[in-house]
Amino acid sequence: MTSIYFAGPYPPIMCGIGDYTEFLARRSPAGSWGTLSFNLLNYGTPLTPGRGSEHAGVWYGIPDRHSYSPTVMLQGLEALGAGQRNSVLWFQHEFGVWPDRLRFVEMIRPLGIPTVVTFHTLHFQSAETPGGLRWEQYDFLRILLPHVDAITVFSEGVHRAVTAAFPEHTRKVHVIRHGIHSYPQVSRLSRKEAREKLNDYLLYESEVDLQTKERLHRQRVLLDPKMVIIGQTGFLSPNKGSELLFAVRDGLQRLLPDRQIVAMRIGKPRDQGQLDYAARLQQSQQGKPGFLLRLLLPEGVLPLAQRAFDANFNWPVECTQSGVLAHALGAGAVVAARDLEGVGEALKDAGGATDTSLRRLMLKMRNIILNPEIAEGIAERALRYAAEYSWENQARRHFELASRLLAPVSERSAPRVPFEGHALPMPAARGLERERYAGSMVSRARQA
C-alpha cells in the first residue's frame, strides 16, 4: 500500500500549513500516512489552545525550523515505520518554515526516498521576473527541481509560471488545488438562522468582552433583518488589510443610504506584530459603527460566521492562497475579494465576486446586497466548487501522484542529476542569470 509521510508543522502548532496537513491526513486511508513535525517548544509560534500535544502517527522530532539534517529526517521515517519501497516523503514548504534554500536541497538529496514538495507561497503575478515568480522563488526552484521527484502547486497561474521558467521540468510540476471544507449543516442554514446561532455563540459562549456583548445585544446587529453585515475572519495580520473592511463599510453606506451597513471583523492576533496591529485597528474604530472582535473562532463556529455575513470581504496586501477561503466556500458563504494571485483564481473558478479595483468590487457588493438571487447563485457555485475540491478528493489526488512516483523508474520522469554543490548565485552572477532568464522568456513568447 502506498504511504505518504508529510514533513512540516502540525497541530497543536498554530500554523495554517499545519492545519492544511492535518485536514489531508484526516481524509487519508488509515495506516497510510505519517507526519514528521517540529519540536513543539522550539518551533517559535504559539500552540493552539485546547489541542493535545501528541497525535498518533506524528513524530515531533525535528529540532526546530533551522534544522536541515537528513539523519534526523531518516530517524523520523524509521520511527514512523516508513517502508523502503512504498513510501513518499512529502514536504509542505513555505519560506518562513524552511528559510535556508540551499540547506533544504542538501537535506533532501541523500534521503533515498521519492520526494515531493508542496509550495504554499509561490507567486505568478510578481513583477520581479517575466513569468511572475519572485526572484528568490526562481533561485530556489532552479536548484531544487533537479533533486525532487515532483512539486505541487495550488493554481494554474503558478503552474504556468514555473513551467515557463523551467520547461525541462514540466513533467515534475503538478496542480493539486487547496482542499475545501464541507459544512453541510451550516450551508443548509438560511442567513437568518446562521446569524441567530452566531449571535448566541458571541453573547453566551465566547470570550468577547462584556461591553462589546452589551453593544451587540442592544443594537441587535445579528438579529435585525434590516442590518447588512460585511465581515472578515482569520488571524489579525496586517497583510489581510482589515482596515479596508471598515473603509468599504463607509463606502457601501454612501452607496446604499437607505440600508444600515455594519462591518464585523472577527479574529485574534497570534504574535507581537499582530497584537500591535490589532491595537492600532481598535483605536482607529473607536466611536465608529463597526465591530472588532478579538476572538479565535472554534472550527465549527468559523464557517457559521462566514455563512452569516452578507458578504465576506477579502482584500489582502499580498497573498498566494487562503485557508480562510477554504472554510468560506464550504459553508456556501458569499465572498467578495481582491482578484490577486491564487485567491483570485480560486474564487473566480468558484463563482465568487472578484475585481482588481476596490471601487468596482464595492459596486459588485452593492448589487449582491440589492439582489438576493445573486447571493444565492454565488453560494450554489461555491458549494459545487467545494464538492469538486473536497479534502477527500484532494487526499485521493495526493495518493494517485504518490503511486505514480513509486512506479518503476522507466515509467516516471527523468532521473535526478548530480548535485553541483555550489551556493546560490552571487549578485553579479544573479544579474546575468536574470538577463538570460528574461531573454529566454521573450524568445518563447515570440515563438508562441
C-alpha positions in Angstrom: 0.0 0.0 0.0 1.3 3.5 -0.9 2.1 5.6 2.1 2.8 9.3 2.4 4.9 10.9 5.1 4.3 14.6 5.3 7.0 16.9 6.7 6.2 20.3 8.2 4.4 21.9 11.1 1.4 20.0 12.6 -1.1 20.9 15.3 -1.1 21.9 18.0 1.4 24.2 16.4 -0.7 27.2 15.4 0.0 27.4 11.7 -2.1 27.4 8.6 0.2 24.9 6.9 0.0 22.6 9.8 -3.8 22.7 9.6 -3.6 22.0 5.9 -1.6 18.9 6.6 -4.0 17.7 9.3 -7.0 18.2 7.0 -5.3 16.0 4.4 -4.3 13.4 7.0 -7.8 13.1 8.3 -9.0 12.1 4.8 -6.2 9.7 4.1 -6.7 5.9 4.4 -5.9 4.6 7.9 -2.4 3.5 8.3 -1.2 5.1 5.0 0.2 8.3 6.4 2.5 9.8 9.0 3.9 13.3 9.7 7.4 14.5 10.6 6.9 17.7 12.6 8.8 20.1 14.7 9.6 20.1 18.4 6.6 21.9 19.9 8.6 24.0 22.3 11.2 25.2 19.7 9.1 26.0 16.6 8.5 29.6 17.6 4.8 30.1 17.3 2.0 29.6 19.8 0.2 26.3 20.3 -3.5 26.1 19.7 -5.4 26.3 23.0 -7.1 23.1 24.0 -5.3 20.9 21.5 -3.4 17.8 22.7 0.4 17.9 22.5 0.7 14.5 20.8 -1.1 12.8 17.9 -0.9 9.3 16.7 1.2 8.9 13.6 3.0 12.2 14.2 6.7 12.4 15.1 7.6 15.8 16.7 11.4 15.2 16.4 12.6 17.9 14.0 14.6 20.2 16.5 13.4 23.5 15.0 12.8 25.3 11.7 16.5 25.8 11.2 17.3 22.1 11.3 18.2 20.5 8.0 19.6 17.2 9.0 18.9 14.3 6.6 19.8 12.0 9.6 17.0 13.4 11.6 14.6 13.0 8.8 15.6 9.4 8.3 15.2 8.8 12.1 11.7 10.2 11.8 10.8 7.9 8.9 12.2 4.9 10.8 10.2 5.9 13.9 7.0 6.0 11.9 7.7 2.7 10.2 8.2 4.0 6.7 8.7 1.3 4.1 11.6 1.4 1.7 9.6 0.6 -1.5 6.1 2.1 -0.9 6.7 5.4 0.8 6.9 9.0 -0.4 8.2 11.9 1.7 6.1 15.0 1.1 7.3 18.4 2.3 5.0 21.3 3.0 7.1 24.3 2.0 6.9 28.0 2.9 9.8 30.3 3.1 9.3 31.0 6.8 9.1 27.3 7.6 12.2 26.2 5.6 14.1 29.5 5.2 17.5 28.2 4.1 17.1 27.2 0.5 20.4 25.6 -0.1 20.4 23.6 3.1 16.9 22.4 2.3 18.1 20.9 -1.0 21.2 19.5 0.6 18.9 17.8 3.2 16.7 16.2 0.5 19.5 14.8 -1.7 20.8 11.8 0.4 17.4 10.6 1.7 16.9 7.9 -0.9 13.1 8.1 -0.9 10.8 9.6 -3.5 10.3 13.2 -2.5 7.6 15.8 -3.3 7.4 19.4 -2.2 4.1 21.3 -2.0 4.6 25.0 -2.4 2.2 27.2 -0.4 3.7 30.6 -1.3 4.7 30.7 -4.9 3.6 33.8 -6.9 2.6 34.2 -10.5 1.9 37.9 -10.7 5.1 39.3 -9.4 6.9 41.9 -11.5 10.3 40.6 -10.4 10.5 38.0 -13.2 8.9 37.9 -16.7 7.0 34.7 -15.7 5.6 36.1 -12.5 7.7 34.3 -9.9 9.7 36.2 -7.4 13.5 36.1 -7.7 14.0 34.1 -4.5 11.5 31.6 -5.7 13.1 31.3 -9.1 16.5 30.8 -7.5 15.2 28.2 -5.2 13.3 26.2 -7.9 16.4 26.3 -10.1 18.5 24.4 -7.5 15.6 22.2 -6.2 13.8 20.9 -9.2 16.7 18.6 -10.4 16.6 16.8 -7.0 13.0 16.1 -6.3 10.6 13.8 -8.0 7.7 16.3 -8.1 6.4 19.5 -6.8 2.7 20.5 -6.4 1.2 24.0 -6.6 -2.3 25.3 -5.9 -3.1 27.2 -9.0 -2.9 27.1 -12.8 -1.2 30.5 -12.6 1.7 29.2 -10.6 1.9 26.1 -12.8 2.3 28.3 -15.9 4.9 30.5 -14.1 7.1 27.5 -13.0 6.9 25.6 -16.3 7.6 28.7 -18.3 10.7 29.3 -16.2 11.8 25.6 -16.2 10.3 23.8 -19.2 12.8 21.0 -18.8 11.0 20.1 -15.6 7.4 20.4 -16.8 6.6 16.8 -16.0 7.5 17.3 -12.4 5.1 20.2 -11.8 1.5 19.2 -10.8 -1.6 21.2 -9.8 -3.3 19.9 -6.7 -5.6 22.6 -5.5 -6.1 23.6 -1.9 -8.7 21.4 -0.3 -12.1 22.8 0.6 -14.1 22.0 3.7 -17.6 20.6 3.8 -20.1 22.0 6.2 -23.5 20.6 5.1 -25.2 21.6 8.4 -24.0 25.2 8.0 -24.6 25.5 4.3 -28.2 24.4 4.7 -28.9 27.2 7.1 -30.5 30.4 5.9 -28.6 33.6 6.6 -31.1 34.4 9.3 -30.6 31.1 11.0 -26.8 31.4 10.8 -27.0 34.9 12.3 -29.1 33.7 15.2 -26.7 30.9 16.0 -23.7 33.2 15.7 -25.4 35.7 18.0 -26.0 33.1 20.6 -22.4 32.0 20.5 -21.0 35.5 20.8 -23.3 36.5 23.6 -23.3 33.4 25.7 -20.3 31.2 24.9 -17.5 33.4 23.6 -14.8 35.3 25.5 -15.8 38.7 23.9 -15.6 41.5 26.5 -18.8 42.4 28.3 -19.0 45.9 26.9 -19.0 44.6 23.3 -21.5 41.9 24.2 -23.9 44.5 25.6 -23.5 46.6 22.4 -24.2 43.6 20.2 -27.3 42.8 22.2 -28.5 46.4 22.4 -28.1 47.1 18.7 -29.5 43.7 17.6 -26.8 43.6 15.0 -27.2 39.9 14.2 -31.0 39.7 14.8 -32.3 42.8 12.9 -33.1 41.7 9.3 -32.5 45.3 8.2 -28.9 45.1 9.1 -26.4 44.3 6.3 -23.2 42.8 7.6 -19.9 42.7 5.7 -17.3 40.7 7.6 -13.9 39.2 7.7 -12.4 36.4 9.7 -8.9 34.9 10.3 -5.8 36.0 12.2 -5.4 39.7 12.6 -2.4 40.0 10.3 -1.5 43.4 8.7 -1.3 41.5 5.4 -5.0 41.0 5.4 -5.7 44.7 5.0 -8.5 44.6 7.6 -8.6 48.4 7.9 -10.2 48.4 4.4 -13.2 46.4 5.7 -14.2 49.5 7.7 -13.5 51.8 4.8 -15.6 49.7 2.5 -18.4 49.8 5.0 -18.4 53.6 4.8 -18.4 53.4 1.0 -21.3 51.0 0.9 -23.2 53.1 3.3 -22.9 56.0 0.9 -23.9 53.8 -2.0 -26.9 52.5 0.0 -28.1 55.3 2.2 -31.4 53.5 3.0 -29.7 50.4 4.4 -27.7 50.1 7.6 -24.3 48.6 6.9 -22.2 47.1 9.7 -18.6 45.9 9.5 -17.6 43.0 11.7 -14.0 41.8 11.9 -13.5 38.6 14.0 -10.0 37.3 14.6 -7.2 37.0 17.1 -3.6 38.2 16.9 -1.0 35.5 17.3 2.3 37.3 17.7 3.5 40.7 18.9 3.3 42.3 15.4 -0.3 41.3 15.1 -1.0 42.5 18.6 0.3 45.9 17.7 -1.7 46.0 14.5 -4.9 44.9 16.4 -4.3 47.7 18.9 -4.0 50.3 16.1 -7.1 49.0 14.4 -9.1 49.0 17.6 -8.0 52.6 18.2 -9.0 53.8 14.8 -12.5 52.3 15.1 -13.5 53.8 18.4 -16.8 55.5 18.2 -17.5 54.2 14.7 -20.3 51.8 13.6 -18.2 48.6 13.3 -17.1 45.7 15.5 -13.6 44.3 16.0 -13.9 41.1 18.0 -10.5 39.8 19.0 -11.6 36.2 19.2 -10.3 32.9 17.8 -13.4 31.2 16.5 -13.6 27.4 17.0 -13.5 25.3 13.9 -17.3 24.7 14.0 -18.2 28.4 14.5 -15.9 29.9 11.8 -18.0 28.7 8.9 -21.1 29.7 10.7 -19.9 33.3 10.9 -18.9 33.3 7.3 -22.4 32.0 6.3 -24.0 34.7 8.5 -22.3 37.6 6.7 -24.0 39.2 3.7 -20.5 39.3 2.2 -17.1 38.1 3.4 -14.7 40.9 2.3 -11.1 39.9 1.5 -8.6 42.5 0.2 -5.1 41.2 1.2 -2.0 43.3 0.7 -0.5 40.2 -0.8 -1.4 36.5 -0.9 -0.9 33.2 -2.7 -3.8 31.2 -1.3 -6.1 31.3 1.7 -7.2 28.8 4.3 -10.0 31.1 5.4 -11.4 30.9 1.8 -11.4 27.1 2.1 -13.8 27.4 5.0 -16.0 30.1 3.4 -16.6 28.2 0.2 -17.5 25.0 2.1 -20.0 27.0 4.1 -21.7 28.3 1.0 -20.7 31.8 2.0 -20.7 34.9 -0.2 -17.2 36.1 -0.8 -16.1 39.4 -2.3 -12.3 39.5 -2.8 -9.4 41.1 -4.5 -8.5 39.4 -7.8 -4.9 38.6 -6.7 -2.8 35.5 -7.2 -4.2 32.1 -6.2 -7.0 33.6 -4.2 -8.4 35.4 -7.2 -8.0 32.4 -9.4 -9.8 30.1 -7.0 -12.6 32.5 -6.3 -13.3 33.1 -9.9 -13.4 29.4 -10.5 -15.8 29.1 -7.6 -18.1 31.9 -8.9 -17.4 34.5 -6.3 -17.2 38.3 -6.7 -13.6 39.4 -7.5 -12.0 42.5 -9.0 -8.7 44.3 -9.2 -10.4 47.6 -8.4 -11.7 48.2 -4.9 -14.3 50.6 -6.3 -15.6 48.1 -8.8 -15.7 45.4 -6.1 -17.8 47.7 -3.9 -20.3 48.1 -6.8 -20.5 44.3 -7.1 -21.1 44.1 -3.4 -23.9 46.7 -3.7 -25.5 44.5 -6.4 -25.3 41.5 -4.2 -27.0 43.3 -1.3 -29.7 44.6 -3.6 -30.3 41.3 -5.4 -30.6 38.3 -3.1 -30.7 36.0 -6.1 -27.1 36.9 -6.9 -26.0 35.9 -3.4 -27.9 32.6 -3.8 -26.1 31.9 -7.1 -22.7 32.6 -5.6 -23.4 30.3 -2.7 -24.6 27.5 -5.0 -21.4 27.8 -7.2 -19.2 27.8 -4.1 -20.7 24.6 -2.9 -20.2 22.9 -6.2 -16.5 24.0 -6.1 -16.3 22.7 -2.6 -17.5 19.3 -3.7 -15.0 19.1 -6.5 -12.1 20.0 -4.4 -13.1 18.4 -1.1 -10.4 17.2 1.2 -11.4 13.7 0.4 -10.8 14.3 -3.3 -7.6 16.2 -2.8 -6.2 13.5 -0.5 -7.0 10.9 -3.2 -5.1 13.1 -5.7 -2.1 13.1 -3.4 -2.1 9.3 -3.3 -2.6 9.0 -7.0 0.5 11.1 -7.6 2.5 9.2 -4.9 1.6 5.9 -6.6 2.8 7.1 -9.9 6.1 8.2 -8.4 6.5 4.8 -6.9 6.1 3.1 -10.2 9.3 1.6 -11.9 11.8 4.3 -12.9 11.2 3.7 -16.6 7.6 4.8 -16.1 8.5 8.0 -14.3 10.2 11.3 -15.2 13.9 11.6 -15.9 16.2 10.6 -13.0 17.8 13.2 -10.8 21.0 14.9 -11.8 24.1 15.0 -9.6 24.1 17.9 -7.2 26.6 20.6 -8.2 27.2 21.7 -4.6 27.5 25.4 -5.3 25.7 28.1 -3.5 23.1 30.4 -4.9 24.4 33.0 -7.5 26.4 35.9 -6.1 24.9 39.3 -7.0 26.8 39.7 -10.3 26.1 36.2 -11.4 22.5 36.6 -10.4 22.2 39.7 -12.7 23.5 37.6 -15.6 21.0 34.8 -14.6 18.2 37.3 -14.8 19.2 38.6 -18.2 19.4 35.0 -19.6 16.0 34.2 -18.0 14.3 37.3 -19.3 15.8 36.7 -22.8 14.6 33.1 -22.8 11.1 34.2 -21.8 10.9 36.8 -24.6 12.1 34.2 -27.1 9.4 31.7 -26.0 6.8 34.4 -26.2 7.8 35.2 -29.8 7.7 31.6 -30.8 4.2 31.2 -29.2 
